[in-house]
Amino acid sequence: MTSALPETLTLDRMPTPIGVALVVTDEAGALRAFDWDDCEARMRSWIDRRYPTAVRTEGRTPLRRTFDAYFAGELGALAAAPWRGGGTAFQEKVWAALCKIPAGETWSYARLAERIGRPTAMRAVGLANGSNPVALVVPCHRVIGSNGSLTGYAGGLARKRWLLAHEGANFEDRLAA
């Protein structure tokens, strides 16, 4: 009996207008993790828990062009990027619903909960949104408060503000100077 080889995950460090992005893909080119270099410890800890036997390398990933296109203004570029979140059934349902929020639009947690048929599960939806390992491709940054204000984003509210403005979204920027 032969055992399967461990999968290989490749980390690409990509400069963007809002910092260095950490893009982790598998052998098939699917996004497994996305984060920012100032959050690298958190991302590595998540990968250690989720993919403990994976071989890790650094290099260019096939999604580099996709992210470059997005940051250059092709807002729909990320929609075709393959990804594997590896979450629970509930998380995957929330993440699939997040992918239905078009660039330039924002939804509240309440709307997201309604969209998945669980209108009273706003807190659980918020937790699933916050545990999204493949940010940008699964656009968790498009979820804002019911009053239109910015709410938490693991990469920081300044990045969330930039991403939403880049996409042309309307939101209440209560943190503006």
C-alpha positions as CSV (number, residue, x, y, z in Angstrom):
1,M,0.0,0.0,0.0
2,T,1.4,3.4,-1.0
3,S,0.6,6.4,1.0
4,A,-0.4,9.6,-0.8
5,L,2.2,12.3,-1.0
6,P,1.5,15.4,1.1
7,E,0.1,18.3,-0.8
8,T,2.2,21.3,-1.6
9,L,1.1,24.8,-0.8
10,T,2.9,27.7,-2.4
11,L,3.2,31.2,-0.8
12,D,3.5,34.2,-3.1
13,R,4.3,37.6,-1.6
14,M,2.6,40.2,-3.8
15,P,2.9,43.9,-3.6
16,T,-0.4,45.7,-3.7
17,P,-1.5,49.4,-3.2
18,I,-2.4,48.5,0.4
19,G,0.5,46.3,1.5
20,V,2.1,43.0,0.7
21,A,-0.5,40.3,0.1
22,L,0.2,36.7,1.1
23,V,-1.4,34.4,-1.5
24,V,-1.3,30.6,-0.8
25,T,-2.3,28.2,-3.5
26,D,-2.2,24.4,-3.9
27,E,-0.8,22.3,-6.8
28,A,-4.0,22.8,-8.8
29,G,-3.8,26.6,-8.5
30,A,-6.7,27.0,-6.1
31,L,-6.5,29.7,-3.4
32,R,-6.2,28.2,0.1
33,A,-5.3,31.3,2.1
34,F,-5.0,35.0,1.5
35,D,-3.8,37.5,4.1
36,W,-1.5,40.5,4.6
37,D,2.2,40.4,5.6
38,D,1.5,42.1,8.9
39,C,-0.9,39.2,9.7
40,E,1.5,36.4,8.6
41,A,1.7,34.8,12.0
42,R,-2.1,34.4,12.1
43,M,-2.1,32.9,8.6
44,R,0.7,30.5,9.3
45,S,-1.0,29.3,12.4
46,W,-4.2,28.7,10.5
47,I,-2.3,26.8,7.8
48,D,-0.5,24.7,10.5
49,R,-3.9,23.7,12.0
50,R,-5.7,23.1,8.7
51,Y,-2.9,21.6,6.6
52,P,-0.4,20.1,9.1
53,T,1.2,17.7,6.7
54,A,1.4,20.1,3.7
55,V,4.8,20.9,2.2
56,R,5.3,24.6,2.1
57,T,7.2,26.5,-0.6
58,E,7.5,30.1,-1.7
59,G,7.3,31.2,-5.3
60,R,4.9,32.8,-7.8
61,T,1.4,31.4,-7.8
62,P,-0.9,31.2,-10.9
63,L,-3.3,33.6,-9.2
64,R,-0.7,36.5,-9.3
65,R,-2.1,37.9,-12.6
66,T,-5.7,37.6,-11.2
67,F,-4.9,39.7,-8.2
68,D,-2.8,42.2,-10.2
69,A,-5.8,42.6,-12.6
70,Y,-8.1,43.3,-9.6
71,F,-5.8,45.9,-8.1
72,A,-5.4,47.5,-11.6
73,G,-9.2,48.1,-11.7
74,E,-10.6,44.9,-13.3
75,L,-13.0,44.3,-10.4
76,G,-14.5,41.1,-11.8
77,A,-11.1,39.4,-12.1
78,L,-11.4,37.6,-8.8
79,A,-14.8,36.0,-9.6
80,A,-13.1,33.3,-11.7
81,A,-10.4,32.5,-9.2
82,P,-10.6,28.9,-7.9
83,W,-10.6,28.6,-4.1
84,R,-11.0,26.0,-1.3
85,G,-12.0,27.3,2.0
86,G,-12.1,24.1,4.0
87,G,-14.8,25.3,6.4
88,T,-17.8,23.8,8.0
89,A,-21.0,23.3,6.0
90,F,-22.4,26.5,7.5
91,Q,-19.2,28.5,6.8
92,E,-19.1,27.3,3.2
93,K,-22.7,28.4,2.8
94,V,-21.9,31.9,4.1
95,W,-18.8,32.1,2.0
96,A,-20.8,31.1,-1.1
97,A,-23.3,33.8,-0.3
98,L,-20.4,36.3,0.1
99,C,-19.4,35.5,-3.5
100,K,-22.7,36.7,-4.7
101,I,-22.1,40.3,-3.5
102,P,-21.1,42.2,-6.6
103,A,-18.1,44.5,-6.5
104,G,-19.4,48.0,-5.6
105,E,-22.1,46.7,-3.4
106,T,-22.2,46.1,0.3
107,W,-24.5,43.9,2.4
108,S,-25.2,43.9,6.2
109,Y,-24.8,40.9,8.3
110,A,-28.6,40.8,8.5
111,R,-29.0,40.7,4.8
112,L,-26.3,38.0,4.5
113,A,-28.1,35.9,7.2
114,E,-31.4,36.3,5.3
115,R,-29.7,35.3,2.0
116,I,-28.7,32.0,3.4
117,G,-32.1,31.3,4.9
118,R,-31.1,31.9,8.5
119,P,-32.4,35.4,9.3
120,T,-31.7,35.2,13.1
121,A,-28.2,33.8,12.7
122,M,-26.5,37.2,12.3
123,R,-23.9,36.5,14.9
124,A,-23.0,33.1,13.4
125,V,-22.8,34.7,10.0
126,G,-20.5,37.3,11.4
127,L,-18.2,34.6,12.9
128,A,-18.2,32.7,9.6
129,N,-17.4,35.9,7.7
130,G,-14.5,36.6,10.1
131,S,-13.1,33.1,9.6
132,N,-12.9,33.3,5.9
133,P,-9.4,32.2,4.9
134,V,-9.5,33.3,1.3
135,A,-10.3,37.0,1.6
136,L,-10.8,39.2,-1.5
137,V,-11.8,36.2,-3.6
138,V,-14.5,35.5,-1.0
139,P,-15.2,39.2,-0.5
140,C,-15.8,39.4,3.3
141,H,-14.8,43.1,3.1
142,R,-18.2,43.8,1.4
143,V,-20.1,43.3,4.6
144,I,-20.8,46.4,6.7
145,G,-22.9,47.4,9.6
146,S,-26.7,47.7,9.2
147,N,-26.3,51.5,9.6
148,G,-23.9,51.6,6.6
149,S,-20.8,52.0,8.8
150,L,-17.6,50.0,8.4
151,T,-17.2,47.0,10.7
152,G,-14.3,44.8,11.5
153,Y,-11.9,43.4,8.9
154,A,-9.1,41.1,9.8
155,G,-6.7,43.0,7.5
156,G,-7.7,46.3,9.2
157,L,-10.3,48.9,8.6
158,A,-8.0,51.1,6.5
159,R,-7.6,48.3,4.0
160,K,-11.4,47.6,4.1
161,R,-12.0,51.3,3.4
162,W,-9.6,51.2,0.5
163,L,-11.0,48.0,-1.0
164,L,-14.6,49.3,-0.8
165,A,-13.6,52.7,-2.3
166,H,-11.6,50.9,-5.0
167,E,-14.8,49.0,-5.9
168,G,-17.0,52.1,-5.8
169,A,-19.1,51.0,-2.9
170,N,-21.1,53.4,-0.8
171,F,-20.6,53.2,3.0
172,E,-20.5,55.5,6.0
173,D,-16.8,56.2,6.6
174,R,-16.9,57.2,10.3
175,L,-13.2,56.8,10.6
176,A,-12.4,59.4,8.0
177,A,-10.4,62.4,9.2
